[in-house]
Amino acid sequence: MKHITRTVLAGAAAVLLLQSGTVGAGAAGRTAAAENKPHEASDTLFSVGSVSKVFVTAAVMQLADQGKLDIDAPVTDYLPEFRLADPRYRQITVRMLMNHRSGMMGSFYHDAMLLNDRSPLPHDRFLQNISTERLKAAPGAYGAYCNDGFNLLELIAERVSGESYTDYLEAHICRPLGLQQTGTPWNAFDTAEQAKVFLKNTEHTPEYCMTIGDGGVLSTAAELSRFGSAFFTGNTELLSEKAKNEMRTCQSDDPYEDGFGLGWDNVGYADYEKAGVQVLSKGGDLTFQHAELLVAPDEEISIGVVSAGGSSSYNALLAMALMDLALEEKGIQVSRSQPEKPELTGSIPEKYLQYEGLWVNSEGIFRLSFPQKRYMHISNLNDPAVPDTDFMYTADDSFSEVLGRAEAGTVTQPANPTVLRFREKNGSIWMTAESTSGDETFGFLSNPETYFAQPLGENPVSEAVQAAWDQRDGRRYYLCNECASSVAYTEKVSIMLDIPAGVRGYVNDLKIKDSTHLESILHIPSSASRDLTDAEIVTENGTEYLIMSTIGEKLIAEDAISSLPADLREVQLTSGAASWYNTDRRTVTLDIPEKAAVYVYDRHDHLTYSVYMKDSGRTVTLPPAGRIVFVGETGSRIGIRQ
């Protein structure tokens, strides 16, 4: 066995494992500290985020190997109480959970990501939480990244095995592989071994994902790499060859869909395939911690990269660089030559003019036009800060991004232009996007060309209904139903409703149903349709709220938020109902009990203070035109001295 460990940056580590022969089983145990071994970067403990999906997939495939479940059987065979609002949920199979083809909306996030805290509720209430959801697509129709499917897999593994998922991982994944620093937030890890995480150069307490099937596993770079070795050809420590081959087989025959395997984000990269190498990959992102697992099973190479800061996409690029080096040691050269820029032409074929009009994707609504039939012009209608983009038609029947004055014909191509095409699928037209650099310009590092936008149909609504939403245009709504330790309060804490310029019947990328309901209409056959939610406006005691039920969020309208009174001495807390106030510049001292928290934001909703910031203290200077939120359990009180 050969290990190469390289520390990449502060708080990040990468381990490359090359291996020959059969691996011997390691001894059981939980921490490096217990063995008194020196601490190295590769021993630092990180949350690996969505790389957890490979762990739960392996657990379910183990049970399938044992004949205890059939991955092509309905989920209801193992979880009879599982249900959704759409009766087609009965068609969802276990395989569809593993390959993201269930048709479910995506991710129920409520209270799932916690700062220095743990809770069983996201697990215990999961089936209840998703029971009112509809399906966005027929089960099996296409793959769109879906966290909720892997939380169902966690429950299936528990039900079939009769063990808690934490115990199952310990006994059937970690122990056979000798993993001593891999597990879930419920394991008694030595917190001194955990990576430090930072927000704006301020150290934060660690975060934990309590929906463990989709993102809750913790590990180190070394042990993540060791886990990847379990998928080497010929290694049957965890799984049969049949099970591993199922996992490494692409689940779609459409080249413009995501290249999912079972659990894996991608099971084939063109550059590696040209060199005769299959590479499997899985990335993972929490707010502060990120991971990548890259495995070449036939060449017996496994690379784990974990980091605090950055993103899984950066980790993936590092992992690929290490993969190239490891393959080179085996005499395999991987070519990374850049494709040539497409040749530009001066006119648009008539067949494309029919696509002029409105299009939509997860970023919002945009207008597509063909000025003088000479070039394609795209303007974002939801966000005027996003610059317009021009594309020229090319000799290979695509549209390539250009810089300069397209109307005058004086343009250049950027170093790595985005290339758009129109593709037909099942009688419908979709727009695909690729970057000639193969990077993540549109969020898909694994597939250079993917579906990413659909035409926007007309949605006629009455004047009264349109007027109701016009009154809300530009209004912000602030998160108010998460628990005190929720990571959500450190992220994008508000949502603004925006009516696209010159468009009726839509708000943001949602379709207006009536004066209080919006519906997601995305059905792009790729992960451009991930994490969808409908929305509803409700009024409680004269206060307006925005409910986004599919992701579990409730938000209070900004005009219902009052200024922090100068004589306020305490705030009484209510579970699931955070108290928001506007701030002016003043200094306050806070008395914060356990299970309560305070977060402060500037005028741009950027976090400036949190009780979870290390050495944050309890005396805070509030920003002018900012906001402060008090969060905690019913019966608790936060004291204020001003």
N, C-alpha and C positions, 0 to 999 in steps of 0.2 A: 504494500500500500504506500502511496506517495502523496504527501500533502504539500501544497504550496500556499502559504498564507501571506497576504499583502494588505497592510493597512492603507486605506485609500485617502481618508480624510478624517478629521476629528469626529468621533462618534460613528464611524462607518468601518466595516470590515468586509473582506471578501475571502472566501476559501475555495480553492480549486482542488478537487479530489480526482486523481487518476488511480485506477485500480485494476488489478489483474487477479483472476482467480476468485474463489468463493470467500465471502467475508465470514469470519467467526462471530458468534454472538457475544455481546459485551455484558458486563455485569450491570445489575440494576443499581439505581441510586438517583438522587435528585439534583445535587448541586456540585459545582466545581469546588466550592469552598469546603465541602465535606471531605474532599480528598487533599486539602491543603496544597493544591497545585498552583503554580504561579499564574496570575491573571494576565491574559493576553487579549489583544483586540478581538481575536476570533472566538473568545470565550464570553464576550459581552452579550447579555440577554436582550433581545429585541422582540417586539410584537411583529409577526411576519405578515399581518393583514391577510389578504386574499390568497396567499400561498397556502393558507389553512384549507382551502378547497381541495387541494391534492390530498391532504391528510384524511379528510372525511370521505373523499372518493375511494381512497385506499381501504378505509375501514369497511365501507359498503361492499367493495369488490372482494374483500376477504370473506365476508359473510356469504357472498354469492359463490365463491370458491367452495365453501363448506356446504353448499346446497340449502342454505337457510333462507335465501331469497332469490327472486328472479328479477334481474334489472329491467326486463321488458314487461313486468307485471304492473298494474295500476298502483299508484301510491296508496290508494284506499285499502288495498289488500293488507297493508302493514300499519296504516294509520286510519282506521275506519272513521274517526272523528274529523279528519281533514275535509274541509269543504270551502268553496268559494261561492260568490253570488252567481256566477255563471255555471250552469250545470255541466258544461263541458269539462269541468275540473276532473270528472271521473275518468277522462281519457288520458290524464297526465300519468306517465310512467316514471319509474325510478330513473331510467336512462335519461329521460327528458330533463330531469333535475340536474344531472351531471353534465349534460351538453348544452344547457341554457335554452332548450327548445320547449319549455313548458307553456309559454304564452302568458306567464304571470307578469304583473306590472313591474316588479323589480326588487324594491328594497323597502322594508318597513324599518325605519331607523330609530323610532322613539326610544329614548333612554338606553340605547344599546352601546354607546361609546362613552366611557366614563373616565374621569381623571382621578387617579389614586383611589379607586373605589371599585366595588364588585356588587353585582346584584343578580339574583336568579330570575327576576321578573321577565326580562326579554326572552328567556328560554321558556319559562313556565306559562307565559301568556301568548306565546307566538301563534299557535293555531287560532286562538280567539281573535288576536289582532288582525290576522289576514282574512278572517272568515267572511267579511263583507265586501271583499275586493272583486272586481270583474276581471276578465281576461282581456288583454290587449290584442291577442291573436289566437287562432286555433292551436291547440297543443300539437307540436311537431311542425308547424308552418315554417318557422325560421329560427335561427339562433340570435338571441339578444341577451347580453350579459344580465344575469339575474341572481342576486345575492340570496333572495328568499328560498330559492330551490335548494341551496346547500344547508340552510337551517332546517329544512324538511329532512334532508339526508341525515343530519345529526340526530333528529328525533327517530328516524327509521333505524339507525344503528343502535340506538338505546333500546327501542322496542324489541328488535329482533334478538339482540344479544342478552338483554336482561341486565345490562350494566349501565351506569352513568357514562356519558361520553368521555369525561375526564378519566375514569377508571379504565375504560376500553382502550384509550390511547396509551395509557401507562402500561397496561398488560400486553397489548397485542401489536403496538407500533413501537413504542419507545424501548421497552425491555428487550425484545428480540434484536434491535439494532444497537443496543448499548447507549441509547440517548439519555443522558443524565440531566440535561438542561433544556429539555423540550417538554411542553405540556400546555396547560390552559391556565387562566387566571386563578383557578381554584387549587392549583398546586402550590405548595409552600416553598416558593423560590426565595433565594436570598436577594433582597432588593438591592444590596450593594453591588450585585452583578449586573444590574439593569443599566441600559444605555441612558445617558442624560439627554433630555429633549429640551428644545429651545423654541421660543416664540419671540421674534424680534430681539434676538440676542439676550433674552431673559430666560433663565432656566425654569422649566415647568415641571410639575409632577408627572409621572408616567401615565400613559393612557392604556386602557384595556378595552377590548371589544368583547362584549358579553353575548353576542350571537356567534358562538364559537365555531360552528360549522362553516360560516362564510368568512370569518376573519379573526378568530380569537386565539389562535395558537401562538405561543412564545417559543423562541429557539435562539440559537447562536449561528453565526456564519458556518462554523465547523460542523455543527450537528445538522443544520439544514442541508449542507452538502452531503453529509453522511446519509440522511434520509433519501436524497436524490439517487444515491447509489443503489437503493432497493429496486430501482426500475431498470437496472442494467440487464441486458440480455443474458439469460442463464442464471440470474440471481433469483432464487425463489424463497428468500427469507420471509417476505411478506405475502407475495402474490404468485399465482401460477403464471406461466407464459401466456396462457389464453387471456387472463385478466389484464395483464400488462399490454398485450397487443390490442385489446379492446380500447384501453385508455389512450393508446398512441395512434389510433385510427381517426382520421378527420371525419367529422360527423355531418359534413355538407358536401354536395357535389357542385355547388355554385361557387365559382372562383371569387366572387365579389362579396360573399358572406364572410364572417369571421371563421378562422380555421380551427375551431374548437375541437379538442379531443374530448375525453371524459375527464373532467377536472382540470385539464391543461388548457391554457389560453390558446396555444398554438402548437401544432404537431408537425410543422414543416415550414422551413424558410428556403426560398429559392436559391440564395447564395450557397447555403450548405448542401442543398439537394444537388446542385451542379457538381459539388465535390464528392457526391455519393454518401452524404452524411445526413441522417435524420436527427433533428434537434427538437426537444420538447421544452416548452417554457411556461412559466407561471409567475406573474407579478402580483405584488400586494401593496396596498396603500392604506394606512390610517392617516390621521391628521399630521402627526409628528414623525411617524416611523414607516419605513418602506423596505421592501424586500423583492428579490428576484431569485428564482430557482431555474437553472438552465442545465439540461441533461442531454448528453449524446449516448443513448443506451447501448448501441452496438460498439462504440469506441470506448465505453466504460469511463466516461468523463462526467462529473457532476460539479456544478459551480453554484455556491450560495453567496449572495451579496445582500447585506443588510445595512441600513443607514438610518440615522436620525437627521432629518432634513433631506432636501432633494425630492426625488420621486422614484417610483419603481421603473419609470422609463429610463432615467439616468442609470439606475442599477443594472437594467437590462443591457444598455450599451457597454458598461464595464464588463458584465458577464460575457458578452459576445467577444470583447477584446481578449479576455482570458481564454475563452473557448478557442479562438483562432490560434493563440499561442500553444495551447495544449494539443490541438490537432497538428500543428506544425511539427511538434516534437514527435508525432507519430508518422510524419512524412506526408501529411495531408494539407494541401494548400487551398485556402479559401479566397476566392477573388472578390474584392470589394470595389471593383471599378464602377464609376458613376455612369449611369446611362446618358446617352447624348440628349441634348435638348432638342425637342421636336422642332421641325422646320415650320416657320410661320408663313401663312398665306394671307392674301389681302381681302378676301370676301367670305361671307357666310353662306353655305349651301341653303337653298330654299327649304329643305326638309327640316331644318332646325328652327325656323322662324315661328313655328307653331308652339314652341316651348316658352315663348316670351310671356311674362306674367309673374305671378306670385308663387314662391316656393317656401318650404318650411323645413326646419330641422330642430334639433334640441337647443340650438342657440337662438332661435327665434325665426321671424319671417323676413324674407328678403325679396327684392324685386329684381327680376332678370330681364334685360332688354338687349336689343341688337341695333344700336344706333347706325343709321345709314347702311345697315347690313354689312358693316365692315369689321365689327368686333362685338364681343359680349361684355355687358356692363352689369355688375352686381352691386346693389346697395342694400345695406342692412336697415330695416325699417323700425326695429325695436330700439336700437342703440345708435344715436347719431355720432357717438364718439368713435365707432368702428368705421375706418375709412372705406370708401368705395374701392372696388377692385375691377380691373379690366383684364379680359382674356382675348387672345387672338386665336383664330382657327388655324389648325396645323395640317401638314401633309399626311399625318397618320390618323386623321378624322377625330381629333380631340381639340380641346381648348386649353391653351397654356397661358398661365399668368404672365402679365407684362407690366413693366414700369414705364412711366413717361406719358406722352400725350397720344393716346390711341386714336383720338379723332383726327389728329394730324398725321398719323402714321409714323411718328417718331418715338419708337419704343425700344426697350431692351428687355431681355429676360433676366430675372433674378438668378442667383447662383443655383438655387434649388426650387424651380417654379412648381407651384401646385397645378396639376393637370386635371381638368374636369371632362367627363364624358356623359353621354345619355345612353342608358341601357334599358332594354325592355325585359320584363320578367312577368310571366303569367298575365300578359295582356296589358300591363301597366308600365309606365315610364318612370325611371328613377334617375337621379343624378349620382354619379360616382365621383370620388375624389382620390387622387394619389399625389404623393410628393416624390419627386425624382430622387430625393435623398433617402427615401425609405424611413423618414423620421415620423414623429407623432403629430404632425401638423393638424390632423383632424382626429387625433386621439387613438389611432390604430397603428401602433408600432409594428404589429405582427403581420399585417396585411397591407401591401402598398396601395392597393386600389379597393375601396369598399363603397357600398351604398351609403350615402350620407344626407340625401335630401329628397323630398317628395313634392309634387305639385300641391298647391293649396287651392282647394275648391271654394266656391262661393258659399257663404252662409247667411242667407237673408234673415234678418231679425226685425222685429217691430221697432218703431221709433222709441216707444217707451222702454223697451228692453235695452236698446242701444244707449239711451240717455242714462239709464241706471249705471251702466259701466263707464260711460263718459265721465260721470261725477267722481268715479274712483280712479280715473286715469292719473298716474303719477303718485298715487298714495302708497306709502310704505306701511308694511305690517311687520310687527316684531315678535319673535319667538317667545312663547310664554308658558308652554306646557311641559318643558323638559325638567328633569330633576336637577338638584343643585350641582351635582358633579358632572353634568353632561358636557362632553366636548363640544356640543353644538353651540354653546355660548362663546366659544373661542373662535368660531368660524364665521360664515356669512349669517349674521344674526337677523337680517331683515330681507324682505322680498318687496319689490316695487311692482305694482300692476301697471302695465304699459300697453296702450292701444297703438298698434303700429300705424305710422303716418299714412293716411289715405286708405285705410283698410277698415271695413265694417265687419262685425260678426266675430271678431277675435280679440283676445287679450293675451299679451305675451305670445306663447305658441299654442294657446288653448282656444277651443271653440266655444263660443257663447251658446248655452242651452236655454237659459231664461235669465231673469234679472238677478239671480243669486247663484247660478251654477255654471261652471266651466268644465269642459271635457277635453282630455288629451286626445289628439287625432293622429299622432305619429304611429305609423305602421311601416317604418323603413326596415327592410329585411337585413338588419345588422344591429350591432350594439349602439348605433345612433338612436335606437328605440329603447335604451335601457332606462330604468328608474323613472317610469312615468307616473303621473298622478293627476287625478281630477281635482277640482277645487270648488269650495262652497263658501258663500258669505252667510254668516249667522249673526243675529243680534241677541245679546244677553244683557238684561238690565240696562238697556240703552247703549251698550257698547258693541261696536262692530268687530267681528273676528273673521279671519280667513282660515278655513279648515282645509288641510291637504291630507286627506285620510289615508291614502295609499302609502305615504311615507311617515304618517303618524304625527304630523305637526299641526299645532294651533298657534295662530299669530294674532296679535292685537293691533288694531288700526292706530297709526301714529297720532291722529287727532284726538284719540281717547287718552293720550299720555299727558299728564299735567306736570307742572314744574315742581321740583323738590322744595317743599315748604321750608322756610328758614327756621321755623320753630318745631319741626318734626323731631321727636326724640326717639321714636322706635317704629319699626315696621312689623306688623303682624303678618305672618306667613301662612300661606295655604298651599297644600300639595297640588302640583299641576297648574298653578295660577301665579306665575311670577309677577312681581310688582315693579312696573317701569315708571321712571320719572325723567323729565328733562333736567339738565343741569346748567348752572352758570358757574363762573370761576369762584370757587371757595374751597376751603380745606375742612374735611370732616374726619372724625375718628370713629371707627366702627367697632361694635362689640358683636362678634359673629359666633353663634353657638355651633356645635357639631351638626352635621347634616344640613348645613345652610351655606350660602355663598353669596358674594357680591361681585358683579362684573361692571366695569366702567368703560365707556366708548367715547371717542371724539366725534366731531361733527360729521365725519365720513363713516361712522360705524366701525372704526378700527379699535380693537381692544387695547386699552391703556393700563388696566388694572384688573387683577383677579386674585382671589385668595389662594389659587393654585400656583401662582408664580412664587418661586423660591424667594424667601426673605422679603415678601411683599409688604409685611407690616400691616398695621391697621389704621394708619393715618394716610389719607388720600387727598390729593389736590384734584378737584373735579374740573374737567375741561369746559370752556364756554361753548354753548350750543351743542353739548354732548348729551349722553344718556347714561343712567345708572339703573341696574336691575337687581332686585333682591329676590333670592330664590331659596326655598326650604320647605320643610314639612309642616303640616297643619299643627298649630299650637306653639310653634317656635317664634321667637322674636329677635330681630336684629336691632341693637341699640345704636343711636347716632348722637354724637356730640359735635356741634358746629361752632 
